[in-house]
Amino acid sequence: MSLNKNKIFRVTAFILALLGTALILLGLLKYREYAIGFSVAGVGFYAVAWAFNALKGRI
């Protein structure tokens, strides 16, 4: 399996998006009193994943 830089960025962006989704769902379903904090952290993970996806092919 060849891991070039574009594939690494793609896999990392996917993992970050999964972690962001998990944080948002964890806040909404399990820890209702901390849902805002979990959601903000999840959206931050989405922003980093989006930046990694935008960097794909440019570095």
Steps between C-alpha positions, in 0.01 A plus 500: 500500500660822385437801722570816310428842649157535337382169642629593845309830487186316385516240778579761764210722390266200515615404851463859621149518355410175679635636828306823453180307435564282806552805720181666381294184545654433841401847614148473362422148615694434821620824662211741443629759751828531307350481150614850402863432584500164326335654193753782481786252525337281233462795264868580562590149391290552187688825428838329528378212280380752241838677506682167451268417212570840343876444532480170315692534173653838585784396726 
